[in-house]
Amino acid sequence: MAILNAIIENKGNTLIIDFPHSIYDVYEKLLSIGIRKSPNDIMLTDNEDDDIQVKLYSDSDFGNHVIRLLGEDNSLADANTTAYLLMTADDEFKDELEQNILYDQYDFIRELTADLKNMKDMLGQVKISFFCLLEGNIQDSEYGEMQPAGNWYLKSYEWEIRELLEMEQSSPEDEMAQFFNEDEIVKAKLVSAVWTVDEYKGKLYGKINCRFKEQLTEDETEIFKNWLVGQCSDGFGEHFEQQSIQTEDGELFVSFWNSSDGYFLCTEDKLESCIENSQGLQMGGM
């Protein structure tokens, strides 16, 4: 069921779209009436002199209270993201959230999203971090050849790597926890999974910060860890390693996975032993 609807006018063409929607579907629907702008750049205004006019409406009292929070400084993407956040809110705090909206406890969308994040964090009281090896490659800007980048080089671009990771996970639609379907019990416990990087004893590692409603058993941890490895190699990690970071030496590509015997992904409490085992395997293979 749609939370919000929008009537979009562009040069005599009209589009009626409901939210939430896949952002790619939104792009396609906008193209159907000749709009090539990003939803992030289409503001929620319906003034007659605007090139693109947008008017929100809802068939429910709840939706109309949500619309009250969206102003002309918000975009079409903001409306879609807000509807998505409300549609996918956890059942454990959804009622409270809806009551807050109906009783006008928020004045701006940013207050709603901040409260939603706090509710989600409170729900995921169990924090587990997983670490893995990073691999970097630089594509030479002159010849286009790919050369390996050492960890010292990755460390020098730690801030840029972290910023790119944050950007790639900034949209609620990109929240990785929603893609976990390996085990129903683990899925019910999982709140969030966020990819980042962190330094340990002078070396930069991949880090996945996760929140759960309850502690995982050993078997559940193994199930979840295997899913993370799959995401690092074929899912989110595969997508991320295709995103470049511009450096003075060329384009830097960072991977959360490699095919060597020394690769590992483990919980923080086992990181030291994993590093020792990895180094032993790498030495043995030389």
N, C-alpha and C positions, 0 to 999 in steps of 0.2 A: 504493500500500500504506500502510495506517495505521501511524503510529509509536506513537500512544497511543490508548487507548479509555477512555471514562468511563461509569460507571453512575450516573445521576442520579435520585434519589428525591424526590418532592414530594407530600405528602399522599396516599400510596397509589398515585400514578402513577409509572411508571418509564420512563426514556429511556436508550437505549444509543446513544452517539455516538462516532464515530472522529475523530481529529485527525491532520493539519490539515484544517480546513474553512473555507469562507468565513464571516466573522464574521456576515454577514447570515443565512446558513443556520443558524448556531448560535442566533441570536435566534429564528428561526422554529421550530426544533425545541424550544427551551425553552418557547415559547408553547404548543406542542402538549400540554404537561403542566401548563399553568397557571402557568408562571413568567414574570413580567413584569420581572424584575430584569436588569440588564446583566451579561454574563459577567464584567465587571471587578469586580462586587460579589458574585459567588458564590465563596466560598472553598472550597478543597479539603479539606473536612472531612466525615466520615461518622459523627459522634457521634449517638447515638439522639435526643438532645434538640434537634438542629438542625432548623430548618424545612425546609432543603434539604440533602440528603446527597449527597456526591460521592465516588465511589471510582474511582481510576484503575487500569487494568491494561493489560498488553501481552502479545502472543503471541510476542514476541521477547526475547532476552537484552538486546539493545541498548535496546529500549524500557523494560525494567525498570530498567536503569541510569539512564535519563533520569528515570524516576519517582522515583528515589532523591533527585534534586536538587530536587524539588517538594515543598514542605511546606505546612502549614496556613495559613501567611501568604501563600501564592500563590493566585491566582484561576484560574477556568476559562479566562479570557482568556490568562493566563500559559501555561497548558498548551497551548492552541491555537497561540499565537505561537511557543513553543519548538519545537513539532512542525513548524510552517511554516518556521522558520529552518533546521532540520536537513534538511527535505525539499528546500529550494531552495538549499542551500549549494553553492558552486561546486565542480565536480569536481576542481579543482586542489588544494583543501585538504580536501575531504570525507573522504577516508580518514584523514587525520591527526586530524581532529575526532572521527570515530567511534572511533578508537583511544583518544583521550584520555578519551572517555566510558566506554568499556568497561573501561579501567584506572583508573577513578575518580580522574581528575586534577582534577576540580572538586568542590567541596563545596556550592556554591549555583548557582542558575540565573544570577544576576548575573555570576558568574565565567565561565560558559559564554558568555553573550552578549557580555561584554567581550572574550574571546578571539576570538570569531567576528568581531567588528568589527575587531580588530587584524589578523586574517588577511585580511579583505576589503580593508582599507586597504593592506596590504603588496602585495596583488595589483594594486591600482590605483595604480601608481607615477606614471603620467602624469596630471597635473592640468591641466584646462582650465576657465577660467571664462568664461561668456557674460554680457553685460550687455544690458539692454533698458530702454526708457522705462517709467515707471510713470504710471498715471492714477488719480486719486482722485475720489470723489463722496461728498457728504454728504446723507443724507436727513433733512430737517428733522423733528424730533420732534413739532412742533406741527401743521404743515400737511402733512407727508409728501412735500413737494416735494424733488426731487433737484437739488443744486447742485454745480458742480465745485469740487474742493479743490486749491489750488495745491501745488507741490512743497514749499514752506516748511512747509505744514500737514502734509504727509506726513512730513517730517523730524521734526516735533515728536512724532509717534507712531511713530517708527522702532522702538522697543523693542516696542511692542504689535503692530506688523505682523510683526516677526520672530518673536515668540512665537506668534502665530496660525499662521504658516507652519510652525513647528516642530511644533505640535500637529497640524496637518493631515497631516504626513508622519511622525508618530511611530510608527505601526504598520508593521511589516515588510511587511504586505500592501499598503501604500500606496507602497512603493518604486517610483518612477516608471520606473527603468531597465527593469523587467520588461515594460513596455508598448511598448518599442521593437521594431518588427518591419519597419522599412523596408529594411534591408540586412543580410544574414547576416554579412558581414565586420565591419561596424561593431558589430553586436549581440554578436559574439564578443569584441570588444575592450572593450565598455562594462561598467563595474563599478557605477557609481552616478551619479545625477543628483539634485541637491538644490536646491530653490528657496529663495531668501532675498532680502534686500535689503542694499545697501551704499552708502556715501556716497562720492562722487567730486567733488572740487573744489566742495564745498558743496551738492551736489545729490544727492538720493536716487534710486537706480536699482534696478531688478530685477536679481538676480544668480542664475545657475544654476551651482553648483559641480559639476563632473563629474570622474569618475575613469575612466581607461582602462588596460588592460593594456599597450597599445602606442600609439605616436603615430598619429594619424589623417593620412591624405593630405589634400590640398586638396579633392579630390572627396568624400572621406568626411566631412570637416568640413562641407561644404556640405549633404550629405545629412542629417547630424545636426542642423545648424542649422535646416534647414527643418522637421524634426520638432519641434524646440523651439518654433518659431514657432507651429506647429499646436497644441502643448500649451498655449502661452500664450493662444491665442485661443479654442480649442474644447475642450481637455482639462482638465488640472489648473487652468489659469488661469481657465477658465470656472467651474469649481467654486469656486475660491478667491474670485473676485470677488462671489460670492453670500453669503460669510461676512462678517458685520459686526463692526466694532470700535466699542464704545461710546465716544463723546466728549461733551464738555460742549455741543457744538453739534448733536448727533444721532448717527446711525449712519454710520460711515465705511466705504466699500467701496473696495477697492483692486484695480486691474486691471494685469496684466502685458502688456496689448496694447491698441492703439487703431487705428482705421482711417485715421488721417491719413497724408499723404505723408511726414511727418517721422519716422514710426515706424522703429525699427531694432532688431535683435538681432545682436550681433557679439561676437567674442572680445576679451579684455581688451587685447591689443596693438593692436587697431584702434579702441578706444573713442574716443580723441581725435578721429580723423578722422570717425568716425560722428556724433559730437556736432556737429562743424562742419558736416557735410553736412545734418544734421537741422535745425539752426538756419537754414541757408541756404534750405532748402525751406520752412520755416515763415515766414521773412521774405518769400520770394517769393510766398507765397500770401496775404499780408495786403493 
